[in-house]
Amino acid sequence: MSPIEKLDQAHFPALLKEITDPPKQLYLEGELPSDELVHLTVVGSRRPSRYGQEVAEHLITGLAGQPVAIVSGLAIGLDTIAHNSALKVGLPTIAVPGSGLDRSVLHPPSNRRLADKIVSSGGALLSELSLTEPAGIHTFPRRNRIMAGLSQAVLVVEAGERSGTLITSRLALDYNRDVLAVPGSIFSPTSKGANDLIRQGASVIASSGDLLLALGFEPEEKASGQAKLLELAPPAETVRQLLAVEPLARDDLIKCLKLSAQEVIPILAMMELKGLIKEEMGEFRLTGR
C-alpha cells in the first residue's frame, strides 16, 4: 500500500472545486492525472451483459493515445471493466471507492488487487472517507457526486431503471457536465436506464468516433469510398460481411452470428442509427455508405 495524502479543498482537482457540495477533504493514494487531461467518468451495471462488456472495452480502447483520464468507482461489473480497459491501453485512471482506502476496508474486497495495480500504474485512488471507514448504503451516493464532479462528461454504458448509475448522471447534469449514453436493447432490463437517458436528451454514443467527438476530439476518417464501420462490437463487422453477400432477415442474422436476440438487436439498431444498414420488407441490407 502506497503512502496516503490528505488533501484540503485548495488542492482538489480543478473541476471538483466547482461543484456545489464538494468534500471537506480527500484522501489520495497515488498520483492524480493532470487537470489538462479530459476526465471521463464511466459508469454502468454491476452485472453487465456481454454486449455491455464489449461496448465498454471497445469505447475505452478507442481513446488510446488521447489526453484522457478514466474515472470510475472500483465496483464490480462495468467499473472494473472501465479501469482495466484504461490500464490496458495506457490511460490514467482514478478509482473512487465507496469506502476508505485502507485495504482492510477497501470495497469491494475482490478489487483490492486492481486498486494496487491502478496506483502502481500511475493512477489514483480517491475517497473523502476516513481511511478505515467501511462502505455502507449511505456512502455510495456521496461518492457518486465526486465521480461526476471530477469529469467533463459521464458515460453510461448500461443501467437498470433504478440503478445507482443514474444518480451519477443526474448529478452530472446538476454540475453542468455532459451526459453520454450507449443505447441498448429494449428487451434488456440493464439497458432501460441508458435508453431513458437518451430519451431525456443524453448524447447517443454508438461508436468510438461518437465518443471522441463528444469529448472534443476529431476522429480519424476512413478512406473515402469505403463503408464506415460501426466501431462498437466485433459482430458489427460480421453483419456487414454477411449483408455484403445478400440481404438477410433479422432471425437469419441472429443464427449466423450465433448470439442471442438481445445481443444482436442493439447492434442492428445502432448500425441503422449510423446509416450503415437499413431494413426493407423484413430484410436488412447495406446502404452503400
SERO-4910 file (N, C-alpha, C, O; in steps of 0.05 Angstrom, whole numbers):
BEGIN
 pado doro    nc1    nc2    nc3   cac1   cac2   cac3    cc1    cc2    cc3    oc1    oc2    oc3
  Met    A     17    -24      0      0      0      0     18     25      0     36     27     17
  Ser    A     12     43    -18     28     67    -21     20     88      0     -1     86     12
  Pro    A     38    108      5     31    129     24      5    143     16      0    147     -8
  Ile    A    -11    151     36    -36    165     30    -34    194     40    -25    199     62
  Glu    A    -43    211     22    -41    240     27    -69    251     32    -88    243     20
  Lys    A    -70    270     51    -96    283     56    -96    310     42    -78    326     47
  Leu    A   -116    315     26   -118    339     10   -139    357     22   -161    348     28
  Asp    A   -133    383     24   -154    402     30   -165    413      4   -155    407    -17
  Gln    A   -187    429      5   -200    438    -19   -182    454    -38   -186    453    -62
  Ala    A   -163    467    -27   -145    483    -44   -129    466    -63   -120    475    -83
  His    A   -126    440    -56   -110    422    -73   -127    402    -87   -117    382    -98
  Phe    A   -153    406    -88   -171    389   -103   -166    392   -133   -156    413   -142
  Pro    A   -173    372   -150   -174    376   -179   -192    400   -185   -212    404   -172
  Ala    A   -185    414   -206   -199    439   -212   -229    436   -215   -245    452   -204
  Leu    A   -238    416   -230   -267    412   -235   -282    406   -209   -305    415   -206
  Leu    A   -270    392   -191   -283    384   -166   -288    409   -149   -307    409   -133
  Lys    A   -272    429   -152   -275    453   -136   -301    468   -144   -311    485   -129
  Glu    A   -311    463   -169   -333    478   -179   -360    468   -169   -380    483   -171
  Ile    A   -362    444   -159   -389    433   -152   -400    447   -127   -385    458   -112
  Thr    A   -426    445   -124   -439    460   -103   -434    448    -75   -437    461    -55
  Asp    A   -428    422    -74   -424    408    -48   -398    392    -48   -399    367    -45
  Pro    A   -376    405    -51   -350    390    -52   -344    378    -24   -354    387     -4
  Pro    A   -328    357    -24   -319    345      2   -303    366     18   -292    384      7
  Lys    A   -302    362     44   -285    379     60   -256    372     57   -239    389     58
  Gln    A   -250    346     53   -223    337     48   -224    311     32   -245    299     30
  Leu    A   -202    304     20   -200    279      5   -175    264     14   -154    276     21
  Tyr    A   -176    238     13   -153    221     17   -144    210     -9   -160    199    -24
  Leu    A   -119    214    -16   -108    207    -42    -85    187    -39    -67    191    -23
  Glu    A    -88    165    -54    -66    146    -56    -58    145    -86    -75    139   -103
  Gly    A    -33    150    -92    -24    150   -119    -22    178   -130    -17    197   -114
  Glu    A    -24    181   -155    -20    207   -168    -44    215   -185    -52    200   -203
  Leu    A    -55    239   -180    -77    248   -196    -68    256   -224    -47    269   -227
  Pro    A    -83    250   -245    -76    259   -272    -78    289   -273    -92    302   -257
  Ser    A    -64    301   -292    -64    330   -296    -92    340   -302   -108    327   -315
  Asp    A    -98    364   -291   -124    376   -297   -126    383   -327   -148    388   -337
  Glu    A   -104    383   -342   -105    388   -370   -117    365   -387   -125    369   -410
  Leu    A   -118    341   -375   -130    319   -388   -160    321   -387   -171    331   -368
  Val    A   -173    310   -407   -203    308   -406   -209    284   -389   -200    262   -393
  His    A   -225    289   -368   -233    267   -350   -261    257   -358   -280    272   -361
  Leu    A   -263    231   -361   -288    218   -369   -295    198   -348   -280    179   -342
  Thr    A   -318    201   -335   -328    182   -316   -345    161   -331   -363    168   -346
  Val    A   -338    136   -327   -352    113   -340   -366     97   -318   -354     88   -300
  Val    A   -392     94   -321   -408     80   -302   -427     61   -315   -433     64   -339
  Gly    A   -437     42   -300   -456     23   -312   -463      1   -292   -458      3   -268
  Ser    A   -476    -20   -303   -487    -41   -287   -465    -57   -272   -443    -60   -282
  Arg    A   -471    -67   -248   -454    -85   -234   -456   -114   -246   -439   -131   -240
  Arg    A   -476   -118   -262   -479   -144   -276   -483   -139   -306   -505   -144   -316
  Pro    A   -463   -129   -319   -466   -122   -347   -470   -147   -365   -460   -169   -359
  Ser    A   -484   -143   -387   -487   -164   -407   -461   -166   -422   -443   -150   -419
  Arg    A   -459   -187   -438   -436   -190   -456   -433   -165   -474   -412   -155   -479
  Tyr    A   -456   -156   -483   -457   -132   -500   -445   -108   -486   -429    -94   -497
  Gly    A   -454   -104   -461   -444    -81   -446   -414    -83   -441   -400    -63   -442
  Gln    A   -404   -107   -435   -375   -111   -431   -360   -103   -456   -340    -89   -455
  Glu    A   -369   -113   -479   -355   -108   -504   -355    -78   -511   -336    -67   -521
  Val    A   -378    -66   -506   -381    -37   -512   -361    -21   -496   -347     -4   -506
  Ala    A   -361    -26   -470   -343    -11   -452   -314    -14   -460   -299      5   -462
  Glu    A   -306    -39   -464   -278    -44   -472   -271    -31   -498   -250    -19   -501
  His    A   -289    -32   -518   -284    -21   -544   -282      9   -544   -264     21   -555
  Leu    A   -301     22   -530   -301     51   -529   -277     62   -515   -265     82   -524
  Ile    A   -269     50   -493   -245     60   -479   -220     54   -495   -202     71   -495
  Thr    A   -219     31   -508   -196     25   -525   -193     46   -547   -171     53   -555
  Gly    A   -216     56   -557   -216     76   -578   -205    103   -569   -200    121   -586
  Leu    A   -201    107   -543   -190    132   -532   -159    130   -529   -147    149   -521
  Ala    A   -148    107   -536   -119    103   -533   -103    125   -547   -109    132   -570
  Gly    A    -84    136   -533    -67    157   -545    -78    185   -542    -65    204   -549
  Gln    A   -102    187   -532   -114    214   -528   -109    224   -500   -104    208   -482
  Pro    A   -109    250   -495   -104    261   -469   -129    259   -451   -143    278   -445
  Val    A   -135    234   -443   -160    228   -429   -153    212   -404   -135    195   -404
  Ala    A   -167    217   -382   -165    201   -358   -193    189   -353   -213    202   -356
  Ile    A   -193    164   -344   -218    149   -339   -224    148   -309   -206    140   -294
  Val    A   -247    157   -302   -256    157   -274   -278    136   -271   -296    135   -287
  Ser    A   -277    120   -249   -299    102   -243   -298     95   -213   -282    106   -198
  Gly    A   -316     77   -205   -320     73   -176   -309     48   -164   -315     42   -141
  Leu    A   -292     33   -179   -279      9   -169   -298    -14   -163   -290    -35   -153
  Ala    A   -324    -11   -168   -344    -32   -163   -340    -55   -182   -326    -52   -203
  Ile    A   -352    -78   -176   -352   -100   -195   -369    -92   -219   -385    -73   -218
  Gly    A   -365   -106   -241   -381   -101   -265   -368    -80   -282   -344    -81   -288
  Leu    A   -384    -60   -292   -374    -40   -311   -351    -23   -300   -334    -16   -315
  Asp    A   -352    -17   -274   -330     -1   -263   -303    -16   -266   -283     -4   -275
  Thr    A   -303    -42   -260   -279    -58   -262   -270    -59   -291   -246    -56   -296
  Ile    A   -288    -62   -310   -282    -63   -338   -270    -36   -347   -250    -36   -362
  Ala    A   -281    -14   -337   -271     12   -345   -242     16   -336   -225     25   -351
  His    A   -236      9   -310   -209     12   -300   -190     -6   -315   -168      3   -323
  Asn    A   -197    -31   -318   -179    -50   -332   -174    -42   -361   -152    -45   -371
  Ser    A   -195    -32   -375   -192    -24   -403   -173      0   -405   -157      1   -423
  Ala    A   -176     18   -386   -158     42   -386   -129     33   -381   -111     42   -395
  Leu    A   -125     16   -362    -98      6   -357    -86     -8   -381    -62     -5   -387
  Lys    A   -102    -24   -394    -93    -39   -417    -82    -22   -440    -63    -30   -453
  Val    A    -94      2   -444    -86     19   -466    -69     43   -456    -64     61   -471
  Gly    A    -61     43   -430    -43     63   -420    -56     90   -413    -42    110   -412
  Leu    A    -82     90   -408    -96    114   -400    -95    116   -369   -100     96   -356
  Pro    A    -90    139   -358    -91    141   -329   -119    138   -319   -138    145   -333
  Thr    A   -122    126   -295   -149    122   -285   -151    128   -255   -132    124   -240
  Ile    A   -174    139   -247   -179    146   -220   -202    129   -210   -223    127   -222
  Ala    A   -198    115   -187   -219     99   -175   -229    114   -150   -213    123   -133
  Val    A   -255    117   -148   -268    130   -125   -285    109   -111   -309    108   -116
  Pro    A   -274     94    -92   -290     73    -79   -309     85    -59   -307    108    -51
  Gly    A   -329     68    -51   -348     77    -31   -340     70     -3   -357     65     14
  Ser    A   -314     70      2   -303     63     28   -277     79     32   -269     94     14
  Gly    A   -265     76     55   -238     87     60   -218     71     43   -225     50     31
  Leu    A   -193     81     42   -173     70     25   -156     48     38   -141     34     24
  Asp    A   -158     45     64   -143     23     77   -152     -4     66   -176     -8     63
  Arg    A   -133    -21     60   -140    -46     47   -158    -64     65   -170    -83     55
  Ser    A   -158    -59     90   -175    -75    108   -205    -69    104   -222    -86    111
  Val    A   -212    -46     92   -240    -39     87   -246    -33     58   -269    -31     50
  Leu    A   -225    -31     41   -229    -23     13   -250    -40      0   -249    -65      1
  His    A   -270    -27    -13   -293    -41    -24   -293    -39    -55   -289    -17    -66
  Pro    A   -298    -62    -68   -303    -89    -58   -276   -103    -53   -256    -96    -65
  Pro    A   -275   -122    -34   -250   -136    -29   -238   -150    -53   -214   -152    -56
  Ser    A   -255   -158    -72   -246   -172    -96   -229   -154   -114   -215   -164   -131
  Asn    A   -231   -128   -110   -217   -109   -127   -193    -96   -113   -183    -75   -123
  Arg    A   -184   -107    -91   -161    -95    -78   -136    -98    -94   -119    -80    -94
  Arg    A   -133   -120   -108   -110   -123   -126   -111   -103   -149    -91    -92   -157
  Leu    A   -136    -98   -160   -139    -78   -181   -131    -51   -170   -119    -35   -185
  Ala    A   -139    -45   -146   -132    -19   -134   -102    -15   -133    -91      6   -140
  Asp    A    -88    -36   -125    -58    -35   -124    -47    -30   -152    -28    -15   -155
  Lys    A    -59    -43   -172    -49    -40   -199    -54    -12   -210    -37     -1   -224
  Ile    A    -77      0   -203    -82     27   -211    -61     46   -201    -51     63   -215
  Val    A    -54     43   -175    -34     61   -163     -7     56   -175      8     75   -181
  Ser    A      1     31   -178     28     24   -188     31     32   -218     53     36   -227
  Ser    A      8     36   -232      9     44   -260      8     74   -263      7     84   -286
  Gly    A      8     89   -242      9    118   -243    -18    131   -240    -21    155   -244
  Gly    A    -39    115   -233    -65    126   -228    -69    133   -198    -50    136   -183
  Ala    A    -95    135   -191   -100    144   -163   -126    131   -152   -144    125   -167
  Leu    A   -125    129   -126   -149    122   -110   -157    147    -95   -139    161    -84
  Leu    A   -183    153    -93   -191    178    -81   -217    173    -65   -235    160    -74
  Ser    A   -217    183    -40   -241    180    -23   -242    203     -3   -222    213      6
  Glu    A   -267    211      4   -270    231     25   -273    218     52   -273    232     72
  Leu    A   -275    191     53   -280    177     78   -253    172     92   -232    170     80
  Ser    A   -255    171    119   -231    165    134   -220    138    125   -234    121    115
  Leu    A   -194    134    130   -180    111    118   -193     84    124   -193     66    107
  Thr    A   -204     80    148   -214     54    156   -245     54    157   -257     36    169
  Glu    A   -258     73    144   -287     74    144   -298     54    123   -291     56    100
  Pro    A   -314     35    131   -324     15    112   -346     27     94   -358     48    100
  Ala    A   -351     13     73   -373     21     55   -400     16     68   -403     -3     84
  Gly    A   -419     33     62   -447     29     71   -466     40     51   -458     53     32
  Ile    A   -491     35     55   -512     44     36   -510     74     31   -513     84      9
  His    A   -504     89     52   -503    119     50   -477    129     36   -477    152     27
  Thr    A   -456    112     35   -431    123     24   -430    124     -6   -415    140    -18
  Phe    A   -446    107    -20   -444    106    -49   -456    130    -63   -444    141    -81
  Pro    A   -480    140    -55   -490    165    -67   -471    188    -63   -468    205    -81
  Arg    A   -458    189    -40   -440    211    -34   -415    210    -52   -406    230    -62
  Arg    A   -405    186    -56   -381    183    -73   -388    189   -103   -371    197   -118
  Asn    A   -413    184   -110   -421    189   -138   -418    218   -146   -412    224   -169
  Arg    A   -423    236   -127   -420    264   -133   -391    271   -139   -385    290   -154
  Ile    A   -372    257   -126   -344    262   -131   -337    252   -160   -323    266   -174
  Met    A   -347    229   -167   -342    218   -194   -353    238   -215   -340    243   -235
  Ala    A   -377    248   -211   -389    266   -230   -374    293   -230   -370    305   -251
  Gly    A   -366    302   -207   -352    328   -205   -324    328   -216   -314    349   -225
  Leu    A   -311    305   -217   -284    303   -227   -282    306   -257   -260    312   -268
  Ser    A   -304    302   -272   -302    297   -301   -318    318   -317   -337    331   -307
  Gln    A   -309    321   -342   -324    338   -360   -348    324   -371   -368    337   -379
  Ala    A   -348    297   -370   -371    282   -381   -374    256   -366   -354    245   -356
  Val    A   -398    245   -366   -404    219   -354   -416    201   -376   -435    209   -390
  Leu    A   -404    178   -380   -413    159   -400   -428    136   -385   -416    122   -369
  Val    A   -453    132   -392   -469    110   -381   -470     88   -402   -481     91   -424
  Val    A   -459     65   -395   -459     42   -414   -484     25   -411   -498     21   -431
  Glu    A   -489     15   -388   -514      0   -383   -523      8   -355   -507     12   -336
  Ala    A   -549     10   -351   -560     18   -325   -589      9   -324   -604     13   -343
  Gly    A   -597     -3   -302   -624    -10   -297   -641     14   -291   -631     36   -288
  Glu    A   -667     10   -290   -686     32   -286   -681     47   -260   -685     71   -258
  Arg    A   -672     33   -239   -668     45   -213   -639     42   -204   -633     38   -180
  Ser    A   -621     43   -223   -593     38   -218   -580     62   -204   -588     85   -208
  Gly    A   -560     57   -187   -545     78   -175   -529     94   -196   -522    117   -191
  Thr    A   -525     82   -219   -512     96   -241   -527    121   -249   -515    141   -256
  Leu    A   -554    120   -247   -570    143   -254   -567    166   -235   -571    189   -242
  Ile    A   -559    160   -210   -553    182   -191   -529    198   -201   -529    222   -200
  Thr    A   -509    183   -211   -485    197   -221   -492    215   -245   -482    237   -247
  Ser    A   -509    204   -263   -516    220   -287   -533    245   -279   -529    266   -291
  Arg    A   -551    242   -259   -566    265   -251   -548    286   -238   -552    310   -242
  Leu    A   -529    277   -222   -510    296   -210   -494    310   -231   -488    334   -229
  Ala    A   -486    295   -252   -471    307   -274   -487    330   -287   -475    351   -293
  Leu    A   -512    326   -291   -529    347   -302   -530    371   -283   -529    394   -292
  Asp    A   -533    366   -257   -533    387   -238   -507    404   -239   -508    428   -234
  Tyr    A   -485    390   -245   -459    403   -245   -452    414   -273   -430    422   -278
  Asn    A   -472    413   -291   -467    423   -319   -446    407   -334   -431    418   -350
  Arg    A   -446    381   -329   -428    363   -344   -444    350   -366   -469    348   -365
  Asp    A   -430    340   -386   -444    326   -408   -451    298   -399   -435    284   -385
  Val    A   -475    288   -407   -483    261   -402   -485    246   -428   -499    255   -447
  Leu    A   -470    225   -430   -469    208   -455   -480    181   -448   -476    171   -426
  Ala    A   -494    168   -467   -505    142   -461   -504    124   -486   -508    133   -508
  Val    A   -499     98   -481   -499     78   -502   -527     65   -504   -536     54   -484
  Pro    A   -540     67   -527   -566     54   -529   -564     24   -528   -544     12   -536
  Gly    A   -585     11   -518   -585    -18   -516   -612    -30   -524   -630    -15   -531
  Ser    A   -614    -55   -522   -638    -70   -529   -662    -61   -512   -659    -58   -488
  Ile    A   -685    -58   -525   -709    -51   -510   -718    -75   -493   -735    -72   -475
  Phe    A   -707    -99   -498   -714   -123   -483   -696   -127   -459   -701   -145   -443
  Ser    A   -675   -111   -456   -656   -116   -435   -661    -97   -412   -660    -73   -415
  Pro    A   -666   -108   -388   -670    -90   -365   -646    -73   -358   -648    -52   -346
  Thr    A   -622    -83   -365   -598    -68   -359   -594    -44   -378   -576    -28   -374
  Ser    A   -610    -42   -398   -608    -20   -417   -629      1   -413   -628     23   -425
  Lys    A   -649     -4   -396   -671     14   -394   -663     42   -384   -672     62   -393
  Gly    A   -645     42   -364   -636     68   -354   -622     84   -374   -627    108   -377
  Ala    A   -603     72   -390   -589     86   -411   -608     96   -433   -606    118   -442
  Asn    A   -626     79   -441   -646     86   -461   -663    110   -452   -670    127   -468
  Asp    A   -671    109   -426   -687    132   -415   -670    158   -416   -681    179   -421
  Leu    A   -645    156   -410   -628    180   -411   -627    192   -439   -628    216   -442
  Ile    A   -625    174   -459   -625    184   -486   -651    197   -493   -651    218   -506
  Arg    A   -673    186   -484   -699    198   -489   -701    225   -476   -715    243   -486
  Gln    A   -687    229   -454   -687    255   -440   -667    274   -450   -665    297   -441
  Gly    A   -651    266   -470   -632    285   -483   -603    279   -480   -587    295   -490
  Ala    A   -595    256   -468   -567    249   -467   -556    244   -495   -571    235   -512
  Ser    A   -531    250   -499   -518    246   -525   -515    216   -530   -506    201   -513
  Val    A   -522    207   -554   -520    179   -562   -492    173   -569   -479    186   -586
  Ile    A   -481    152   -557   -454    143   -564   -456    115   -576   -462     95   -563
  Ala    A   -453    114   -603   -456     89   -617   -430     80   -631   -430     60   -646
  Ser    A   -408     93   -625   -383     86   -636   -361    100   -621   -366    120   -607
  Ser    A   -336     92   -625   -314    106   -612   -311    134   -625   -302    152   -611
  Gly    A   -318    136   -650   -318    163   -663   -337    182   -649   -330    205   -645
  Asp    A   -361    172   -643   -380    189   -628   -368    198   -601   -372    221   -594
  Leu    A   -355    180   -588   -344    187   -561   -322    207   -564   -320    226   -549
  Leu    A   -305    204   -584   -283    223   -589   -295    251   -594   -285    271   -583
  Leu    A   -315    252   -611   -328    278   -618   -340    290   -593   -338    315   -588
  Ala    A   -354    274   -576   -367    284   -552   -346    296   -533   -353    314   -517
  Leu    A   -322    285   -533   -301    295   -515   -284    317   -527   -265    327   -515
  Gly    A   -291    325   -552   -278    348   -565   -254    340   -582   -238    358   -589
  Phe    A   -252    315   -589   -230    306   -607   -241    300   -635   -265    294   -638
  Glu    A   -224    301   -654   -232    296   -682   -224    267   -689   -200    262   -690
  Pro    A   -243    249   -693   -236    222   -700   -224    220   -728   -231    236   -745
  Glu    A   -206    201   -732   -194    197   -758   -215    186   -777   -230    168   -770
  Glu    A   -216    198   -801   -235    189   -821   -224    165   -837   -200    164   -842
  Lys    A   -241    147   -844   -233    124   -860   -230    133   -889   -241    154   -897
  Ala    A   -216    118   -905   -212    125   -933   -239    128   -947   -258    113   -942
  Ser    A   -241    149   -965   -266    154   -979   -273    131   -997   -256    117  -1008
  Gly    A   -299    127   -999   -309    105  -1015   -312     79  -1000   -326     61  -1010
  Gln    A   -300     77   -976   -303     52   -961   -326     56   -941   -331     78   -932
  Ala    A   -339     34   -934   -361     35   -915   -350     43   -888   -329     33   -879
  Lys    A   -364     61   -874   -355     69   -847   -367     49   -828   -391     48   -823
  Leu    A   -349     32   -816   -359     11   -798   -367     22   -771   -355     41   -762
  Leu    A   -386     10   -760   -394     16   -733   -373      5   -714   -369    -19   -712
  Glu    A   -359     23   -700   -338     15   -682   -350     10   -654   -344     24   -635
  Leu    A   -366    -11   -652   -379    -16   -627   -374    -43   -616   -366    -45   -593
  Ala    A   -377    -64   -632   -373    -91   -622   -364   -108   -646   -373   -102   -669
  Pro    A   -347   -127   -642   -338   -144   -665   -359   -155   -683   -355   -157   -707
  Pro    A   -383   -163   -672   -404   -174   -690   -413   -155   -712   -424   -163   -732
  Ala    A   -409   -128   -708   -418   -109   -728   -404   -114   -755   -416   -111   -776
  Glu    A   -378   -120   -754   -363   -126   -779   -374   -151   -792   -375   -153   -817
  Thr    A   -381   -171   -776   -392   -196   -787   -419   -190   -801   -425   -201   -822
  Val    A   -435   -173   -788   -461   -166   -801   -455   -153   -828   -469   -159   -847
  Arg    A   -436   -135   -829   -430   -122   -855   -422   -142   -876   -430   -140   -899
  Gln    A   -405   -161   -868   -396   -181   -887   -418   -199   -897   -420   -205   -921
  Leu    A   -437   -206   -879   -459   -223   -887   -478   -208   -906   -487   -219   -926
  Leu    A   -483   -182   -900   -501   -167   -917   -488   -158   -943   -502   -151   -962
  Ala    A   -462   -159   -944   -449   -153   -970   -454   -175   -990   -452   -171  -1014
  Val    A   -461   -199   -981   -467   -221   -998   -496   -220  -1007   -502   -223  -1031
  Glu    A   -514   -217   -988   -543   -216   -994   -558   -204   -971   -549   -205   -948
  Pro    A   -582   -192   -976   -599   -183   -954   -608   -206   -937   -612   -228   -947
  Leu    A   -610   -202   -911   -619   -223   -893   -639   -212   -873   -639   -189   -865
  Ala    A   -657   -230   -864   -676   -224   -843   -662   -224   -816   -641   -235   -813
  Arg    A   -675   -211   -797   -663   -209   -770   -658   -237   -759   -636   -242   -748
  Asp    A   -677   -256   -761   -673   -282   -750   -650   -297   -763   -635   -311   -750
  Asp    A   -646   -293   -789   -623   -305   -803   -597   -294   -793   -577   -309   -790
  Leu    A   -596   -268   -788   -572   -255   -777   -565   -266   -749   -542   -271   -743
  Ile    A   -586   -269   -733   -582   -280   -706   -570   -308   -707   -552   -315   -692
  Lys    A   -580   -325   -725   -570   -352   -728   -541   -352   -738   -524   -367   -728
  Cys    A   -535   -334   -757   -508   -333   -768   -487   -324   -748   -465   -333   -747
  Leu    A   -496   -305   -731   -477   -293   -711   -474   -311   -687   -455   -308   -671
  Lys    A   -493   -330   -683   -493   -348   -660   -493   -333   -634   -479   -340   -615
  Leu    A   -509   -312   -633   -513   -296   -609   -542   -295   -603   -559   -304   -619
  Ser    A   -549   -286   -579   -578   -283   -572   -590   -259   -586   -576   -241   -594
  Ala    A   -617   -259   -587   -631   -236   -599   -625   -211   -584   -623   -190   -595
  Gln    A   -623   -213   -557   -617   -189   -540   -590   -177   -546   -586   -153   -542
  Glu    A   -571   -194   -556   -544   -183   -562   -544   -172   -590   -529   -152   -595
  Val    A   -559   -184   -609   -558   -176   -637   -575   -151   -643   -567   -134   -658
  Ile    A   -598   -149   -630   -616   -127   -637   -604   -100   -632   -607    -82   -649
  Pro    A   -590    -95   -609   -577    -68   -606   -556    -62   -627   -553    -39   -636
  Ile    A   -542    -83   -636   -521    -79   -657   -534    -70   -683   -525    -51   -696
  Leu    A   -556    -83   -690   -570    -76   -715   -582    -48   -712   -581    -32   -731
  Ala    A   -593    -42   -689   -605    -16   -684   -585      7   -687   -591     27   -699
  Met    A   -561      2   -677   -541     23   -678   -528     25   -705   -519     47   -714
  Met    A   -526      3   -720   -517      4   -748   -537     20   -765   -529     34   -783
  Glu    A   -563     16   -759   -583     33   -773   -580     62   -765   -582     80   -782
  Leu    A   -575     67   -740   -572     95   -730   -549    109   -744   -550    132   -750
  Lys    A   -527     94   -749   -504    105   -763   -507    105   -793   -489    114   -807
  Gly    A   -529     95   -803   -534     96   -832   -519     75   -848   -514     78   -872
  Leu    A   -511     54   -834   -495     33   -847   -513     12   -860   -506      0   -881
  Ile    A   -536      7   -848   -555    -13   -859   -583     -1   -858   -588     19   -844
  Lys    A   -602    -14   -872   -630     -6   -869   -647    -32   -872   -638    -51   -885
  Glu    A   -670    -31   -861   -689    -53   -863   -711    -47   -882   -725    -27   -880
  Glu    A   -714    -64   -902   -735    -61   -921   -749    -88   -925   -737   -108   -931
  Met    A   -776    -88   -922   -792   -112   -927   -782   -136   -911   -781   -159   -921
  Gly    A   -774   -131   -886   -767   -152   -868   -738   -162   -871   -730   -181   -858
  Glu    A   -722   -148   -888   -694   -156   -892   -676   -132   -888   -682   -110   -894
  Phe    A   -652   -138   -877   -631   -117   -874   -613   -118   -898   -606   -140   -908
  Arg    A   -605    -95   -907   -586    -93   -929   -567    -69   -924   -574    -51   -909
  Leu    A   -543    -70   -936   -525    -48   -934   -535    -24   -948   -549    -26   -968
  Thr    A   -528      0   -938   -537     25   -951   -519     34   -973   -526     50   -990
  Gly    A   -494     23   -973   -474     32   -993   -458     55   -983   -441     65   -998
  Arg    A   -462     64   -958   -446     86   -947   -421     76   -935   -405     92   -925
***
